Amino acid sequence: MIVTPVLVIFMIVVFILLFLFLNTVDRRKWLTALISLILTPLVYFYVFYPFVNIISNYHHQKYFNSEAWTEKPALRYEMIDQTLDSDTLIGLSKSNVEEMLGKYEWLSWDDGKKDYDDNKWNYGLGIEPGAFNKQKECVELQFENDKLIKLSTYQEEITFEKEDE
């Protein structure tokens, strides 16, 4: 376990809250402090920490990896931030992008042409973890003259298909 300032501050907060709560049960300060000291790690790791993980949408960031992109599409959201920041794909041709990312999952609709736009490829990035997350992450790749010029992320509402009975 790595001891960080945030961990220490949260542990102190949990200790103080436990001490104040237990002080209402028993007025002996030495006993309340001892029980609070013993219970603090348990309450922190089995109550506080899981609760924070449920309500937060923190996720690990990974470097872009073509093999992981194609094999684990539900975890693409972990790679997209680094890919956007580093311009890993900018300037590549459609064939190179298709080789790295696989065939596009869907094309964007162009209202002017009333047809799908072959220069706007879309990929699903998966669903970021979090208790209140109701949207899935997606990325749109825009091509001009057979070269990738822009990547932009967006979110879509999660929908489920009904099964016919």
Rosetta blueprint (number, residue, H / E / L):
1 M L
2 I L
3 V L
4 T L
5 P H
6 V H
7 L H
8 V H
9 I H
10 F H
11 M H
12 I H
13 V H
14 V H
15 F H
16 I H
17 L H
18 L H
19 F H
20 L H
21 F H
22 L H
23 N H
24 T H
25 V H
26 D L
27 R L
28 R L
29 K H
30 W H
31 L H
32 T H
33 A H
34 L H
35 I H
36 S H
37 L H
38 I H
39 L H
40 T H
41 P H
42 L H
43 V H
44 Y H
45 F H
46 Y H
47 V H
48 F H
49 Y H
50 P H
51 F H
52 V H
53 N H
54 I H
55 I H
56 S L
57 N L
58 Y L
59 H L
60 H L
61 Q L
62 K L
63 Y L
64 F L
65 N L
66 S H
67 E H
68 A H
69 W H
70 T H
71 E H
72 K L
73 P H
74 A H
75 L H
76 R L
77 Y H
78 E H
79 M H
80 I H
81 D H
82 Q H
83 T H
84 L H
85 D H
86 S H
87 D L
88 T L
89 L L
90 I L
91 G L
92 L L
93 S E
94 K H
95 S H
96 N H
97 V H
98 E H
99 E H
100 M H
101 L H
102 G L
103 K L
104 Y L
105 E L
106 W E
107 L E
108 S E
109 W E
110 D E
111 D L
112 G L
113 K L
114 K L
115 D E
116 Y E
117 D E
118 D E
119 N E
120 K E
121 W E
122 N E
123 Y E
124 G E
125 L E
126 G E
127 I L
128 E L
129 P L
130 G L
131 A L
132 F L
133 N L
134 K L
135 Q E
136 K E
137 E E
138 C E
139 V E
140 E E
141 L E
142 Q E
143 F E
144 E E
145 N L
146 D L
147 K E
148 L E
149 I E
150 K E
151 L E
152 S E
153 T E
154 Y E
155 Q E
156 E E
157 E E
158 I L
159 T L
160 F L
161 E L
162 K L
163 E L
164 D L
165 E L
